[in-house]
Amino acid sequence: MNIGIIGAGHIGSALAIRLSGLGHSVYIANSRGPETLADVAHRTGATAVTAQEAARHGEIIVVTIPLKNIPDLPKDLFAGVPADVPVIDTSNYYPLLRDGRILELDGGDLTESEWVQQHLGRPVIKVFNNIYSEHLEKSGTPVGTPGRIALPVAGDDEAAKRRVMALVEELGFDAVEDGTLHESWRQQPGTPSYGADMPAPELREHLRSLGHERTEAQRAQYTANHAAQEQEMKKQMQQA
């Protein structure tokens, strides 16, 4: 396939390496221009392009940039891109370390990817947000491998979701249905599945146990968990 990746950070680079290695034609872009991506292109095997070129190249498009930068993407990013091209969102909300406060995410029922979808003006599929980039690059295994890592996939467009789930499987992970985009809170930071590398049976049971609508108790608990995680990450960065 032709795959466009917008964002050349840890997740974007890990995906570029794996997808290029599988024989896909990968275009990768960042906010600073293709001339700044020579090292990334050499390391990943992807072709460095502009964001618009990456979007128009893709039969699947991956948007993997800091959440705070989503509103700054070009307004014509998807001009000429067919409506049935799946758009993957990998973003996570890090208010302390990176994004600052986003009131819509702090005070309402909106999930991170619903917020992204509103800004992009395109349906998105949420995946690759709850796995570490090193594991994404190196921990894929063949179908049937005991303990194979499972990744939750959420979205409202069923056809797009199935295409993305097939890509997840090709990368060496079990794709597990996580319902609608509104239910994607179940894979956000602070939840038990975040970074946990669960196998498929455990992940399915965990998602089922959470229910569909996020309760106030769940919101409070997972927000507190995430705040503690961010504080620990900040501490480690300061000590490094």
CYANA upper distance limits for C-alpha pairs under 8 A (distance plus 0.5 A):
  1 MET  CA     24 HIS  CA      5.61
  1 MET  CA     25 SER  CA      6.67
  1 MET  CA     58 GLY  CA      8.35
  1 MET  CA     59 GLU  CA      6.93
  1 MET  CA     60 ILE  CA      8.46
  2 ASN  CA     24 HIS  CA      6.57
  2 ASN  CA     25 SER  CA      5.27
  2 ASN  CA     26 VAL  CA      6.55
  2 ASN  CA     27 TYR  CA      8.37
  2 ASN  CA     57 HIS  CA      6.62
  2 ASN  CA     58 GLY  CA      5.42
  2 ASN  CA     59 GLU  CA      5.84
  2 ASN  CA     60 ILE  CA      7.53
  3 ILE  CA     24 HIS  CA      7.48
  3 ILE  CA     25 SER  CA      6.63
  3 ILE  CA     26 VAL  CA      5.41
  3 ILE  CA     27 TYR  CA      6.89
  3 ILE  CA     54 ALA  CA      8.16
  3 ILE  CA     57 HIS  CA      7.06
  3 ILE  CA     58 GLY  CA      4.71
  3 ILE  CA     59 GLU  CA      6.22
  3 ILE  CA     60 ILE  CA      5.60
  3 ILE  CA     61 ILE  CA      6.33
  3 ILE  CA     62 VAL  CA      8.20
  4 GLY  CA     26 VAL  CA      6.32
  4 GLY  CA     27 TYR  CA      5.34
  4 GLY  CA     28 ILE  CA      6.50
  4 GLY  CA     54 ALA  CA      4.88
  4 GLY  CA     55 ALA  CA      6.00
  4 GLY  CA     56 ARG  CA      8.08
  4 GLY  CA     57 HIS  CA      6.35
  4 GLY  CA     58 GLY  CA      5.04
  4 GLY  CA     59 GLU  CA      8.18
  4 GLY  CA     60 ILE  CA      7.01
  4 GLY  CA     61 ILE  CA      5.24
  4 GLY  CA     62 VAL  CA      6.68
  5 ILE  CA     12 GLY  CA      6.97
  5 ILE  CA     16 ALA  CA      8.03
  5 ILE  CA     26 VAL  CA      7.73
  5 ILE  CA     27 TYR  CA      6.59
  5 ILE  CA     28 ILE  CA      5.19
  5 ILE  CA     29 ALA  CA      6.83
  5 ILE  CA     54 ALA  CA      6.68
  5 ILE  CA     55 ALA  CA      8.05
  5 ILE  CA     61 ILE  CA      6.39
  5 ILE  CA     62 VAL  CA      5.19
  5 ILE  CA     63 VAL  CA      6.67
  5 ILE  CA     64 THR  CA      7.82
  6 ILE  CA     12 GLY  CA      7.89
  6 ILE  CA     28 ILE  CA      6.39
  6 ILE  CA     29 ALA  CA      5.41
  6 ILE  CA     30 ASN  CA      6.50
  6 ILE  CA     51 ALA  CA      6.42
  6 ILE  CA     54 ALA  CA      7.16
  6 ILE  CA     55 ALA  CA      8.08
  6 ILE  CA     61 ILE  CA      8.13
  6 ILE  CA     62 VAL  CA      6.52
  6 ILE  CA     63 VAL  CA      5.40
  6 ILE  CA     64 THR  CA      6.50
  6 ILE  CA     65 ILE  CA      7.61
  7 GLY  CA     12 GLY  CA      6.05
  7 GLY  CA     28 ILE  CA      7.48
  7 GLY  CA     29 ALA  CA      6.23
  7 GLY  CA     30 ASN  CA      5.40
  7 GLY  CA     31 SER  CA      8.12
  7 GLY  CA     63 VAL  CA      6.90
  7 GLY  CA     64 THR  CA      5.45
  7 GLY  CA     65 ILE  CA      5.53
  8 ALA  CA     12 GLY  CA      5.26
  8 ALA  CA     13 SER  CA      5.84
  8 ALA  CA     28 ILE  CA      7.24
  8 ALA  CA     29 ALA  CA      6.93
  8 ALA  CA     30 ASN  CA      6.29
  8 ALA  CA     40 VAL  CA      7.92
  8 ALA  CA     64 THR  CA      8.16
  8 ALA  CA     65 ILE  CA      8.34
  9 GLY  CA     13 SER  CA      6.31
  9 GLY  CA     64 THR  CA      8.20
  9 GLY  CA     65 ILE  CA      7.91
 10 HIS  CA     14 ALA  CA      6.60
 10 HIS  CA    133 SER  CA      6.20
 11 ILE  CA     15 LEU  CA      6.63
 11 ILE  CA     64 THR  CA      7.42
 11 ILE  CA    128 PHE  CA      8.26
 11 ILE  CA    132 TYR  CA      8.32
 11 ILE  CA    133 SER  CA      5.55
 11 ILE  CA    136 LEU  CA      8.19
 12 GLY  CA     16 ALA  CA      6.62
 12 GLY  CA     28 ILE  CA      8.48
 12 GLY  CA     62 VAL  CA      8.47
 12 GLY  CA     64 THR  CA      6.52
 13 SER  CA     17 ILE  CA      6.68
 13 SER  CA     40 VAL  CA      7.64
 13 SER  CA     44 THR  CA      7.09
 14 ALA  CA     18 ARG  CA      6.84
 14 ALA  CA     44 THR  CA      8.33
 14 ALA  CA    133 SER  CA      6.50
 14 ALA  CA    134 GLU  CA      7.70
 14 ALA  CA    136 LEU  CA      6.99
 14 ALA  CA    137 GLU  CA      5.48
 15 LEU  CA     19 LEU  CA      6.32
 15 LEU  CA    136 LEU  CA      7.86
 15 LEU  CA    137 GLU  CA      7.31
 16 ALA  CA     20 SER  CA      6.29
 16 ALA  CA     26 VAL  CA      7.01
 16 ALA  CA     28 ILE  CA      8.00
 16 ALA  CA     44 THR  CA      6.09
 16 ALA  CA     45 GLY  CA      7.73
 16 ALA  CA     46 ALA  CA      6.64
 17 ILE  CA     21 GLY  CA      6.56
 17 ILE  CA     43 ARG  CA      7.99
 17 ILE  CA     44 THR  CA      4.83
 17 ILE  CA     45 GLY  CA      7.02
 17 ILE  CA     46 ALA  CA      8.03
 17 ILE  CA    137 GLU  CA      7.71
 18 ARG  CA     22 LEU  CA      6.80
 18 ARG  CA    137 GLU  CA      6.71
 18 ARG  CA    171 LEU  CA      7.57
 19 LEU  CA     23 GLY  CA      7.11
 19 LEU  CA     24 HIS  CA      6.11
 19 LEU  CA     25 SER  CA      8.38
 19 LEU  CA     26 VAL  CA      7.58
 19 LEU  CA    171 LEU  CA      8.06
 20 SER  CA     24 HIS  CA      5.63
 20 SER  CA     25 SER  CA      6.86
 20 SER  CA     26 VAL  CA      6.63
 20 SER  CA     44 THR  CA      7.53
 20 SER  CA     45 GLY  CA      6.39
 20 SER  CA     46 ALA  CA      6.94
 21 GLY  CA     45 GLY  CA      8.32
 25 SER  CA     46 ALA  CA      7.79
 26 VAL  CA     45 GLY  CA      8.31
 26 VAL  CA     46 ALA  CA      5.45
 26 VAL  CA     47 THR  CA      6.78
 27 TYR  CA     46 ALA  CA      6.01
 27 TYR  CA     47 THR  CA      5.22
 27 TYR  CA     48 ALA  CA      6.45
 27 TYR  CA     49 VAL  CA      6.84
 27 TYR  CA     53 GLU  CA      8.29
 27 TYR  CA     54 ALA  CA      5.76
 27 TYR  CA     57 HIS  CA      7.58
 27 TYR  CA     58 GLY  CA      8.43
 28 ILE  CA     41 ALA  CA      8.34
 28 ILE  CA     46 ALA  CA      6.71
 28 ILE  CA     47 THR  CA      6.49
 28 ILE  CA     48 ALA  CA      5.60
 28 ILE  CA     49 VAL  CA      6.48
 28 ILE  CA     50 THR  CA      8.24
 28 ILE  CA     51 ALA  CA      8.17
 28 ILE  CA     54 ALA  CA      6.55
 29 ALA  CA     33 GLY  CA      7.48
 29 ALA  CA     34 PRO  CA      6.85
 29 ALA  CA     37 LEU  CA      8.27
 29 ALA  CA     48 ALA  CA      6.39
 29 ALA  CA     49 VAL  CA      5.80
 29 ALA  CA     50 THR  CA      5.77
 29 ALA  CA     51 ALA  CA      5.59
 29 ALA  CA     54 ALA  CA      6.88
 30 ASN  CA     34 PRO  CA      7.65
 30 ASN  CA     37 LEU  CA      8.35
 30 ASN  CA     50 THR  CA      7.63
 30 ASN  CA     51 ALA  CA      7.09
 31 SER  CA     51 ALA  CA      7.96
 32 ARG  CA     36 THR  CA      7.07
 33 GLY  CA     37 LEU  CA      7.93
 33 GLY  CA     49 VAL  CA      7.68
 33 GLY  CA     50 THR  CA      6.45
 34 PRO  CA     38 ALA  CA      7.90
 34 PRO  CA     48 ALA  CA      5.44
 34 PRO  CA     49 VAL  CA      5.37
 34 PRO  CA     50 THR  CA      6.44
 35 GLU  CA     48 ALA  CA      8.13
 37 LEU  CA     41 ALA  CA      6.48
 37 LEU  CA     48 ALA  CA      6.50
 38 ALA  CA     42 HIS  CA      6.65
 38 ALA  CA     48 ALA  CA      7.65
 39 ASP  CA     43 ARG  CA      6.59
 40 VAL  CA     44 THR  CA      6.40
 40 VAL  CA     46 ALA  CA      8.24
 40 VAL  CA     48 ALA  CA      8.50
 41 ALA  CA     45 GLY  CA      5.91
 41 ALA  CA     46 ALA  CA      5.48
 41 ALA  CA     47 THR  CA      6.23
 41 ALA  CA     48 ALA  CA      6.42
 42 HIS  CA     46 ALA  CA      7.95
 49 VAL  CA     53 GLU  CA      6.48
 49 VAL  CA     54 ALA  CA      6.81
 50 THR  CA     54 ALA  CA      6.75
 51 ALA  CA     55 ALA  CA      6.73
 51 ALA  CA     77 LEU  CA      7.57
 52 GLN  CA     56 ARG  CA      6.70
 52 GLN  CA     74 PRO  CA      8.39
 52 GLN  CA     76 ASP  CA      8.28
 52 GLN  CA     77 LEU  CA      5.72
 52 GLN  CA     78 PHE  CA      7.74
 53 GLU  CA     57 HIS  CA      6.52
 54 ALA  CA     58 GLY  CA      6.93
 54 ALA  CA     61 ILE  CA      8.15
 55 ALA  CA     61 ILE  CA      6.56
 55 ALA  CA     77 LEU  CA      7.22
 55 ALA  CA     78 PHE  CA      6.84
 55 ALA  CA     81 VAL  CA      7.61
 56 ARG  CA     78 PHE  CA      7.66
 56 ARG  CA     80 GLY  CA      7.53
 56 ARG  CA     81 VAL  CA      6.15
 58 GLY  CA     85 VAL  CA      8.02
 59 GLU  CA     85 VAL  CA      6.14
 59 GLU  CA     86 PRO  CA      7.80
 60 ILE  CA     85 VAL  CA      6.22
 60 ILE  CA     86 PRO  CA      5.66
 60 ILE  CA     87 VAL  CA      6.69
 60 ILE  CA     88 ILE  CA      8.10
 60 ILE  CA    164 VAL  CA      8.44
 61 ILE  CA     85 VAL  CA      7.80
 61 ILE  CA     86 PRO  CA      6.77
 61 ILE  CA     87 VAL  CA      5.29
 61 ILE  CA     88 ILE  CA      6.58
 62 VAL  CA     87 VAL  CA      6.28
 62 VAL  CA     88 ILE  CA      5.10
 62 VAL  CA     89 ASP  CA      6.77
 62 VAL  CA     90 THR  CA      8.12
 63 VAL  CA     87 VAL  CA      7.57
 63 VAL  CA     88 ILE  CA      6.44
 63 VAL  CA     89 ASP  CA      5.70
 63 VAL  CA     90 THR  CA      7.11
 63 VAL  CA     91 SER  CA      8.40
 64 THR  CA     89 ASP  CA      6.78
 64 THR  CA     90 THR  CA      5.77
 64 THR  CA     91 SER  CA      6.52
 65 ILE  CA     69 ASN  CA      7.22
 65 ILE  CA     70 ILE  CA      7.61
 65 ILE  CA     90 THR  CA      8.39
 65 ILE  CA     91 SER  CA      7.14
 66 PRO  CA     70 ILE  CA      7.56
 66 PRO  CA     91 SER  CA      7.02
 66 PRO  CA     92 ASN  CA      8.05
 66 PRO  CA     98 ARG  CA      8.15
 66 PRO  CA     99 ASP  CA      7.66
 67 LEU  CA     91 SER  CA      6.32
 67 LEU  CA     92 ASN  CA      6.94
 67 LEU  CA     93 TYR  CA      6.67
 67 LEU  CA     99 ASP  CA      6.95
 67 LEU  CA    116 VAL  CA      8.30
 68 LYS  CA     98 ARG  CA      8.37
 68 LYS  CA     99 ASP  CA      5.51
 68 LYS  CA    100 GLY  CA      8.10
 69 ASN  CA     73 LEU  CA      7.49
 70 ILE  CA    116 VAL  CA      7.30
 70 ILE  CA    119 HIS  CA      7.55
 70 ILE  CA    120 LEU  CA      8.22
 71 PRO  CA    119 HIS  CA      6.57
 71 PRO  CA    120 LEU  CA      8.34
 73 LEU  CA     77 LEU  CA      7.58
 81 VAL  CA     85 VAL  CA      7.61
 84 ASP  CA    160 ALA  CA      7.62
 85 VAL  CA    160 ALA  CA      7.78
 86 PRO  CA    123 PRO  CA      8.20
 86 PRO  CA    124 VAL  CA      7.34
 86 PRO  CA    125 ILE  CA      7.68
 86 PRO  CA    160 ALA  CA      5.62
 86 PRO  CA    161 LYS  CA      8.12
 86 PRO  CA    163 ARG  CA      8.19
 86 PRO  CA    164 VAL  CA      7.83
 87 VAL  CA    122 ARG  CA      8.06
 87 VAL  CA    123 PRO  CA      7.40
 87 VAL  CA    124 VAL  CA      5.44
 87 VAL  CA    125 ILE  CA      6.62
 88 ILE  CA    124 VAL  CA      6.03
 88 ILE  CA    125 ILE  CA      5.23
 88 ILE  CA    126 LYS  CA      6.41
 88 ILE  CA    127 VAL  CA      7.24
 88 ILE  CA    164 VAL  CA      8.29
 89 ASP  CA    113 SER  CA      7.23
 89 ASP  CA    116 VAL  CA      8.14
 89 ASP  CA    124 VAL  CA      6.58
 89 ASP  CA    125 ILE  CA      6.38
 89 ASP  CA    126 LYS  CA      5.53
 89 ASP  CA    127 VAL  CA      7.02
 89 ASP  CA    128 PHE  CA      8.48
 89 ASP  CA    129 ASN  CA      8.39
 90 THR  CA    126 LYS  CA      6.55
 90 THR  CA    127 VAL  CA      6.10
 90 THR  CA    128 PHE  CA      5.81
 90 THR  CA    129 ASN  CA      5.01
 91 SER  CA    112 GLU  CA      7.91
 91 SER  CA    113 SER  CA      7.82
 91 SER  CA    129 ASN  CA      6.44
 92 ASN  CA    112 GLU  CA      7.27
 92 ASN  CA    129 ASN  CA      7.02
 92 ASN  CA    188 GLN  CA      7.31
 92 ASN  CA    189 PRO  CA      7.39
 93 TYR  CA     99 ASP  CA      7.21
 93 TYR  CA    112 GLU  CA      7.29
 93 TYR  CA    189 PRO  CA      8.08
 94 TYR  CA     98 ARG  CA      6.01
 94 TYR  CA     99 ASP  CA      5.93
 94 TYR  CA    100 GLY  CA      7.79
 94 TYR  CA    230 GLU  CA      7.94
 95 PRO  CA     99 ASP  CA      5.21
 95 PRO  CA    100 GLY  CA      4.79
 95 PRO  CA    101 ARG  CA      5.75
 95 PRO  CA    102 ILE  CA      8.06
 96 LEU  CA    100 GLY  CA      6.58
 96 LEU  CA    101 ARG  CA      8.44
 96 LEU  CA    227 ALA  CA      8.27
 96 LEU  CA    230 GLU  CA      7.12
 96 LEU  CA    231 GLN  CA      8.37
 97 LEU  CA    230 GLU  CA      7.18
 97 LEU  CA    234 LYS  CA      7.41
101 ARG  CA    106 ASP  CA      7.92
102 ILE  CA    106 ASP  CA      6.82
103 LEU  CA    107 GLY  CA      6.51
104 GLU  CA    108 GLY  CA      6.45
104 GLU  CA    110 LEU  CA      7.25
104 GLU  CA    115 TRP  CA      8.32
105 LEU  CA    109 ASP  CA      7.94
105 LEU  CA    110 LEU  CA      6.43
105 LEU  CA    111 THR  CA      7.19
105 LEU  CA    112 GLU  CA      7.25
105 LEU  CA    115 TRP  CA      8.23
110 LEU  CA    114 GLU  CA      6.57
110 LEU  CA    115 TRP  CA      7.00
110 LEU  CA    182 HIS  CA      7.70
111 THR  CA    115 TRP  CA      6.85
111 THR  CA    181 LEU  CA      8.02
111 THR  CA    182 HIS  CA      6.63
111 THR  CA    183 GLU  CA      8.34
111 THR  CA    184 SER  CA      7.23
111 THR  CA    185 TRP  CA      6.32
112 GLU  CA    116 VAL  CA      6.89
112 GLU  CA    185 TRP  CA      8.12
112 GLU  CA    188 GLN  CA      8.40
113 SER  CA    117 GLN  CA      6.46
113 SER  CA    124 VAL  CA      7.77
113 SER  CA    125 ILE  CA      8.47
113 SER  CA    126 LYS  CA      7.04
113 SER  CA    181 LEU  CA      7.21
113 SER  CA    184 SER  CA      8.00
114 GLU  CA    118 GLN  CA      6.75
114 GLU  CA    181 LEU  CA      6.84
114 GLU  CA    182 HIS  CA      7.25
115 TRP  CA    119 HIS  CA      7.03
116 VAL  CA    120 LEU  CA      6.63
116 VAL  CA    124 VAL  CA      8.42
117 GLN  CA    121 GLY  CA      6.32
117 GLN  CA    122 ARG  CA      6.27
117 GLN  CA    123 PRO  CA      6.28
117 GLN  CA    124 VAL  CA      6.36
118 GLN  CA    122 ARG  CA      7.93
123 PRO  CA    155 GLY  CA      8.34
123 PRO  CA    156 ASP  CA      7.88
123 PRO  CA    157 ASP  CA      7.57
124 VAL  CA    155 GLY  CA      6.94
124 VAL  CA    156 ASP  CA      8.39
125 ILE  CA    153 VAL  CA      7.45
125 ILE  CA    154 ALA  CA      6.27
125 ILE  CA    155 GLY  CA      5.17
125 ILE  CA    156 ASP  CA      8.10
125 ILE  CA    157 ASP  CA      8.37
125 ILE  CA    160 ALA  CA      7.99
125 ILE  CA    161 LYS  CA      6.84
125 ILE  CA    164 VAL  CA      8.17
125 ILE  CA    181 LEU  CA      7.83
126 LYS  CA    153 VAL  CA      6.19
126 LYS  CA    154 ALA  CA      5.59
126 LYS  CA    155 GLY  CA      6.79
126 LYS  CA    181 LEU  CA      7.65
126 LYS  CA    184 SER  CA      7.63
127 VAL  CA    151 LEU  CA      7.53
127 VAL  CA    152 PRO  CA      6.80
127 VAL  CA    153 VAL  CA      5.55
127 VAL  CA    154 ALA  CA      7.42
128 PHE  CA    136 LEU  CA      8.42
128 PHE  CA    151 LEU  CA      7.58
129 ASN  CA    187 GLN  CA      8.30
129 ASN  CA    188 GLN  CA      8.07
130 ASN  CA    151 LEU  CA      8.10
130 ASN  CA    187 GLN  CA      6.96
130 ASN  CA    188 GLN  CA      7.48
130 ASN  CA    189 PRO  CA      7.84
130 ASN  CA    193 SER  CA      7.79
130 ASN  CA    194 TYR  CA      5.26
130 ASN  CA    195 GLY  CA      5.62
130 ASN  CA    196 ALA  CA      8.40
131 ILE  CA    135 HIS  CA      7.17
131 ILE  CA    136 LEU  CA      6.95
131 ILE  CA    151 LEU  CA      8.25
131 ILE  CA    194 TYR  CA      7.52
131 ILE  CA    195 GLY  CA      5.43
131 ILE  CA    196 ALA  CA      8.06
131 ILE  CA    197 ASP  CA      7.37
132 TYR  CA    136 LEU  CA      6.73
132 TYR  CA    195 GLY  CA      6.81
133 SER  CA    137 GLU  CA      6.65
134 GLU  CA    138 LYS  CA      6.53
134 GLU  CA    139 SER  CA      8.26
135 HIS  CA    139 SER  CA      5.31
135 HIS  CA    140 GLY  CA      8.06
136 LEU  CA    140 GLY  CA      7.28
139 SER  CA    149 ILE  CA      8.33
139 SER  CA    172 GLY  CA      8.15
140 GLY  CA    148 ARG  CA      8.05
140 GLY  CA    149 ILE  CA      7.87
140 GLY  CA    171 LEU  CA      6.56
140 GLY  CA    172 GLY  CA      4.41
140 GLY  CA    173 PHE  CA      6.13
141 THR  CA    145 THR  CA      6.92
141 THR  CA    148 ARG  CA      6.84
141 THR  CA    171 LEU  CA      8.47
141 THR  CA    172 GLY  CA      5.08
141 THR  CA    173 PHE  CA      7.15
142 PRO  CA    148 ARG  CA      8.40
142 PRO  CA    172 GLY  CA      6.14
142 PRO  CA    173 PHE  CA      8.41
143 VAL  CA    148 ARG  CA      8.12
143 VAL  CA    169 GLU  CA      8.31
143 VAL  CA    172 GLY  CA      7.50
143 VAL  CA    173 PHE  CA      8.24
143 VAL  CA    174 ASP  CA      8.15
144 GLY  CA    148 ARG  CA      7.76
147 GLY  CA    198 MET  CA      8.32
147 GLY  CA    199 PRO  CA      5.80
148 ARG  CA    172 GLY  CA      8.45
148 ARG  CA    173 PHE  CA      6.89
148 ARG  CA    174 ASP  CA      7.35
148 ARG  CA    199 PRO  CA      6.05
148 ARG  CA    200 ALA  CA      7.99
149 ILE  CA    173 PHE  CA      5.92
149 ILE  CA    174 ASP  CA      6.76
149 ILE  CA    197 ASP  CA      5.82
149 ILE  CA    198 MET  CA      6.16
149 ILE  CA    199 PRO  CA      5.29
149 ILE  CA    200 ALA  CA      7.41
150 ALA  CA    173 PHE  CA      5.86
150 ALA  CA    174 ASP  CA      4.80
150 ALA  CA    175 ALA  CA      6.25
150 ALA  CA    176 VAL  CA      6.91
150 ALA  CA    197 ASP  CA      7.19
150 ALA  CA    198 MET  CA      6.41
150 ALA  CA    199 PRO  CA      5.56
150 ALA  CA    200 ALA  CA      5.43
150 ALA  CA    203 LEU  CA      7.52
151 LEU  CA    168 VAL  CA      8.21
151 LEU  CA    173 PHE  CA      7.09
151 LEU  CA    174 ASP  CA      6.66
151 LEU  CA    175 ALA  CA      5.72
151 LEU  CA    176 VAL  CA      6.37
151 LEU  CA    197 ASP  CA      8.32
151 LEU  CA    198 MET  CA      8.50
151 LEU  CA    200 ALA  CA      8.38
152 PRO  CA    175 ALA  CA      6.62
152 PRO  CA    176 VAL  CA      5.27
152 PRO  CA    177 GLU  CA      6.42
152 PRO  CA    178 ASP  CA      5.94
152 PRO  CA    187 GLN  CA      7.40
152 PRO  CA    203 LEU  CA      8.34
153 VAL  CA    161 LYS  CA      7.81
153 VAL  CA    165 MET  CA      7.47
153 VAL  CA    175 ALA  CA      7.07
153 VAL  CA    176 VAL  CA      6.49
153 VAL  CA    177 GLU  CA      5.86
153 VAL  CA    178 ASP  CA      5.74
153 VAL  CA    179 GLY  CA      8.02
154 ALA  CA    161 LYS  CA      7.80
154 ALA  CA    177 GLU  CA      6.98
154 ALA  CA    178 ASP  CA      5.25
154 ALA  CA    179 GLY  CA      5.68
154 ALA  CA    180 THR  CA      5.83
154 ALA  CA    181 LEU  CA      5.78
154 ALA  CA    183 GLU  CA      7.73
154 ALA  CA    184 SER  CA      6.20
155 GLY  CA    161 LYS  CA      6.75
155 GLY  CA    178 ASP  CA      8.41
155 GLY  CA    179 GLY  CA      7.00
155 GLY  CA    180 THR  CA      5.12
155 GLY  CA    181 LEU  CA      4.89
155 GLY  CA    184 SER  CA      8.34
156 ASP  CA    161 LYS  CA      8.22
156 ASP  CA    179 GLY  CA      8.24
156 ASP  CA    180 THR  CA      5.50
156 ASP  CA    181 LEU  CA      6.37
157 ASP  CA    161 LYS  CA      6.55
158 GLU  CA    162 ARG  CA      6.68
159 ALA  CA    163 ARG  CA      7.01
160 ALA  CA    164 VAL  CA      6.78
161 LYS  CA    165 MET  CA      6.53
162 ARG  CA    166 ALA  CA      6.72
163 ARG  CA    167 LEU  CA      7.01
164 VAL  CA    168 VAL  CA      6.81
165 MET  CA    169 GLU  CA      6.80
165 MET  CA    175 ALA  CA      5.85
165 MET  CA    176 VAL  CA      8.35
166 ALA  CA    170 GLU  CA      6.74
166 ALA  CA    175 ALA  CA      8.12
167 LEU  CA    171 LEU  CA      6.79
168 VAL  CA    172 GLY  CA      7.23
168 VAL  CA    173 PHE  CA      6.26
168 VAL  CA    174 ASP  CA      7.39
168 VAL  CA    175 ALA  CA      6.40
169 GLU  CA    173 PHE  CA      5.48
169 GLU  CA    174 ASP  CA      6.00
169 GLU  CA    175 ALA  CA      6.56
174 ASP  CA    199 PRO  CA      8.28
174 ASP  CA    200 ALA  CA      6.85
175 ALA  CA    200 ALA  CA      8.34
176 VAL  CA    200 ALA  CA      7.16
176 VAL  CA    203 LEU  CA      8.10
176 VAL  CA    204 ARG  CA      7.32
177 GLU  CA    204 ARG  CA      8.39
178 ASP  CA    183 GLU  CA      7.44
178 ASP  CA    184 SER  CA      7.12
178 ASP  CA    186 ARG  CA      8.27
178 ASP  CA    207 LEU  CA      7.59
179 GLY  CA    183 GLU  CA      6.40
179 GLY  CA    184 SER  CA      7.72
180 THR  CA    184 SER  CA      7.18
183 GLU  CA    212 HIS  CA      6.49
183 GLU  CA    213 GLU  CA      7.43
183 GLU  CA    214 ARG  CA      8.41
184 SER  CA    188 GLN  CA      7.39
185 TRP  CA    214 ARG  CA      7.92
186 ARG  CA    191 THR  CA      6.96
186 ARG  CA    193 SER  CA      8.30
186 ARG  CA    207 LEU  CA      7.16
186 ARG  CA    210 LEU  CA      7.78
187 GLN  CA    191 THR  CA      6.84
187 GLN  CA    193 SER  CA      6.67
187 GLN  CA    194 TYR  CA      6.51
188 GLN  CA    194 TYR  CA      6.96
189 PRO  CA    194 TYR  CA      6.12
189 PRO  CA    222 TYR  CA      7.94
189 PRO  CA    226 HIS  CA      6.26
190 GLY  CA    194 TYR  CA      7.05
190 GLY  CA    221 GLN  CA      8.45
190 GLY  CA    222 TYR  CA      5.02
190 GLY  CA    223 THR  CA      6.70
190 GLY  CA    224 ALA  CA      7.89
190 GLY  CA    225 ASN  CA      5.25
190 GLY  CA    226 HIS  CA      4.64
190 GLY  CA    227 ALA  CA      8.36
190 GLY  CA    229 GLN  CA      8.03
191 THR  CA    222 TYR  CA      6.01
191 THR  CA    225 ASN  CA      8.01
191 THR  CA    226 HIS  CA      8.41
192 PRO  CA    196 ALA  CA      7.51
193 SER  CA    197 ASP  CA      7.80
193 SER  CA    198 MET  CA      7.43
193 SER  CA    203 LEU  CA      7.70
193 SER  CA    206 HIS  CA      8.33
198 MET  CA    202 GLU  CA      6.60
198 MET  CA    203 LEU  CA      6.11
199 PRO  CA    203 LEU  CA      6.62
200 ALA  CA    204 ARG  CA      6.50
201 PRO  CA    205 GLU  CA      6.76
202 GLU  CA    206 HIS  CA      6.56
203 LEU  CA    207 LEU  CA      6.63
204 ARG  CA    208 ARG  CA      6.65
205 GLU  CA    209 SER  CA      6.60
206 HIS  CA    210 LEU  CA      7.09
207 LEU  CA    211 GLY  CA      7.60
210 LEU  CA    214 ARG  CA      8.40
214 ARG  CA    218 GLN  CA      6.62
214 ARG  CA    219 ARG  CA      7.03
215 THR  CA    219 ARG  CA      6.70
216 GLU  CA    220 ALA  CA      6.61
217 ALA  CA    221 GLN  CA      6.60
218 GLN  CA    222 TYR  CA      6.49
219 ARG  CA    223 THR  CA      6.41
220 ALA  CA    224 ALA  CA      6.60
221 GLN  CA    225 ASN  CA      6.64
222 TYR  CA    226 HIS  CA      6.56
223 THR  CA    227 ALA  CA      6.63
224 ALA  CA    228 ALA  CA      6.73
225 ASN  CA    229 GLN  CA      6.74
226 HIS  CA    230 GLU  CA      6.63
227 ALA  CA    231 GLN  CA      6.68
228 ALA  CA    232 GLU  CA      6.73
229 GLN  CA    233 MET  CA      6.66
230 GLU  CA    234 LYS  CA      6.55
231 GLN  CA    235 LYS  CA      6.69
232 GLU  CA    236 GLN  CA      6.72
233 MET  CA    237 MET  CA      6.66
234 LYS  CA    238 GLN  CA      6.73
235 LYS  CA    239 GLN  CA      6.80
236 GLN  CA    240 ALA  CA      6.62
